[in-house]
Amino acid sequence: MLARRIFLEHRVAIVGLLLAAVANIAIYALVVRPLGQKSAGAADRAAAAATSLRAAERDLAAAEALVQGKTEAEGELLTFYDKVLPTSQSAARRMTYAALPALAAKASVKYREGRYEVQVDPRKADRLGRLRIRMVLEGEYDRIRQFIYELEMSPEFVIIDDVTLAQDDPGKPLLLTLELSTYYRLESNGN
């Protein structure tokens, strides 16, 4: 009964407090909570965007490095074509025809024979021709090693494709058969 009397005497204040409490709950449910969720979602989206930005920046840096590497490789390839490779088939022959026997003489190895063969693959639209060289040399093992070393260190662009070392008789010098290649730029007519 005491509660009823208090309610009746202070009815206006209690109803006002109850209406204020209901209004607070309604404002919280309709305004504050959705804004809080929205701001939490915005923070999550901002974090995701920052992560995406960092990934995009890494991808951009990788792409820029790739472009830079490609540019450098193209420059080195042009240098290779312009300064290292012989300009024609005849230049490739001149480069190797005198140089290889001279290297053999320098290493005290006897130059027995040499054969040159031009290879151009007509199926490919290559800018390069290949000059294959087969050399047979005779000498002592140390001299042959010296010749191969001199060949690898020479400024001429010659690739050793195959090495065969044989000896007919134990008392005779070794026979070295080398399969070599050099490449040259093809002219517009394929030579």
C-alpha positions in Angstrom: 0.0 0.0 0.0 2.9 2.2 0.6 4.0 1.9 -3.0 0.5 2.8 -4.2 0.4 5.9 -2.1 3.9 6.9 -3.2 2.8 6.3 -6.8 -0.3 8.4 -6.4 1.5 11.3 -4.7 4.4 11.4 -7.1 2.6 10.1 -10.2 3.7 13.0 -12.5 7.3 12.5 -11.6 7.2 8.7 -11.9 5.4 8.8 -15.3 7.9 11.4 -16.5 10.8 9.2 -15.4 9.2 6.2 -17.1 8.6 8.2 -20.3 12.2 9.5 -20.2 13.4 5.9 -19.8 11.3 4.6 -22.7 12.5 7.6 -24.8 16.1 6.8 -23.9 15.7 3.1 -24.9 14.0 4.1 -28.1 16.7 6.6 -29.0 19.4 4.0 -28.2 17.6 1.3 -30.3 16.8 3.6 -33.2 19.8 6.0 -33.3 22.8 5.2 -31.2 23.1 1.5 -31.8 22.8 1.7 -35.6 25.4 4.5 -35.6 27.7 2.5 -33.5 27.4 -0.5 -35.8 27.9 1.7 -38.8 31.0 3.3 -37.3 32.4 -0.2 -36.4 31.7 -1.3 -39.9 33.4 1.8 -41.2 36.4 1.1 -39.1 36.5 -2.5 -40.4 36.2 -1.2 -44.0 38.9 1.4 -43.3 41.2 -1.4 -42.0 40.4 -3.6 -45.0 41.0 -0.6 -47.4 44.4 0.1 -45.7 45.3 -3.6 -46.2 44.2 -3.5 -49.8 46.2 -0.2 -50.3 49.4 -1.8 -48.9 48.9 -4.9 -51.2 48.3 -2.6 -54.2 51.4 -0.6 -53.4 53.4 -3.8 -53.2 52.0 -4.9 -56.5 52.8 -1.5 -58.0 56.4 -1.7 -56.7 56.7 -5.3 -58.2 55.3 -4.1 -61.5 57.7 -1.1 -61.6 60.6 -3.4 -60.8 59.5 -5.8 -63.6 59.3 -2.9 -66.1 62.7 -1.7 -64.9 64.2 -5.2 -65.2 62.7 -5.6 -68.7 64.1 -2.3 -69.8 67.5 -3.2 -68.5 67.3 -6.7 -70.1 66.3 -5.1 -73.5 69.3 -2.7 -73.2 71.7 -5.6 -72.4 70.2 -7.6 -75.3 70.7 -4.7 -77.7 74.3 -4.3 -76.4 74.8 -8.1 -77.0 73.5 -7.9 -80.5 75.4 -4.7 -81.4 78.7 -5.3 -79.7 79.2 -9.0 -79.0 77.6 -10.9 -81.9 79.3 -10.8 -85.3 77.4 -8.7 -87.8 77.1 -11.4 -90.5 78.0 -14.9 -91.4 81.2 -13.8 -93.1 82.2 -11.8 -89.9 81.5 -14.9 -87.8 83.8 -17.0 -90.1 86.5 -14.4 -90.1 86.3 -14.1 -86.3 86.7 -17.9 -85.7 88.7 -19.0 -88.8 92.0 -17.3 -87.7 91.4 -17.0 -84.0 90.9 -20.7 -83.2 94.1 -22.0 -84.9 96.0 -19.1 -83.3 94.6 -20.1 -79.8 95.7 -23.7 -80.6 99.2 -22.5 -81.5 99.4 -20.3 -78.4 98.6 -23.3 -76.2 101.0 -25.6 -78.1 98.3 -27.8 -79.4 98.4 -29.1 -83.0 95.4 -28.0 -85.1 94.6 -31.0 -87.2 91.3 -30.0 -88.9 88.4 -27.8 -88.8 84.9 -27.8 -90.4 82.4 -25.1 -90.6 78.6 -25.5 -91.1 76.0 -22.8 -91.3 72.6 -23.5 -89.7 69.6 -21.3 -90.1 66.2 -22.7 -89.1 63.8 -21.6 -91.8 60.8 -22.4 -89.6 61.7 -19.7 -87.2 61.7 -16.0 -87.9 65.0 -15.7 -86.0 67.3 -12.8 -86.1 70.3 -15.1 -85.5 72.1 -17.6 -87.6 74.4 -20.3 -86.2 77.8 -21.2 -87.4 78.8 -24.7 -86.1 82.5 -25.5 -86.0 84.0 -28.9 -85.5 87.7 -28.9 -84.6 90.1 -31.7 -84.1 93.3 -30.9 -82.0 96.2 -33.0 -80.8 98.3 -32.5 -77.8 99.2 -33.2 -74.2 96.5 -33.0 -71.5 97.8 -29.9 -69.9 98.1 -28.1 -73.2 94.6 -29.1 -74.2 93.3 -27.7 -70.9 95.2 -24.5 -71.5 93.6 -24.3 -75.0 90.1 -24.7 -73.6 90.8 -22.1 -70.9 92.1 -19.6 -73.6 89.1 -20.3 -75.7 86.7 -19.6 -72.8 88.5 -16.4 -71.9 88.8 -15.1 -75.5 86.7 -12.1 -76.5 85.2 -14.0 -79.5 81.7 -15.2 -78.8 82.2 -19.0 -79.2 80.2 -21.6 -77.3 81.6 -25.0 -76.6 78.8 -27.5 -77.3 80.6 -30.8 -77.0 84.1 -32.0 -76.0 85.4 -35.4 -76.8 88.9 -36.5 -75.6 90.4 -39.7 -77.0 93.7 -41.4 -77.2 94.5 -44.0 -79.9 97.6 -45.5 -78.2 98.9 -44.9 -74.7 102.1 -43.4 -76.0 100.5 -41.0 -78.4 99.1 -37.5 -77.8 95.5 -37.0 -76.9 92.9 -36.1 -79.6 90.5 -33.4 -78.7 87.3 -33.0 -80.8 85.4 -29.9 -80.1 81.9 -29.0 -81.3 81.6 -25.2 -81.2 79.0 -22.7 -82.1 78.9 -19.0 -82.7 75.9 -16.9 -83.6 75.6 -14.0 -85.9 73.0 -11.5 -86.9 71.0 -12.4 -90.0 70.5 -9.9 -92.7 67.1 -9.3 -94.2 67.8 -12.0 -96.9 68.5 -14.7 -94.2 72.3 -14.7 -94.7 
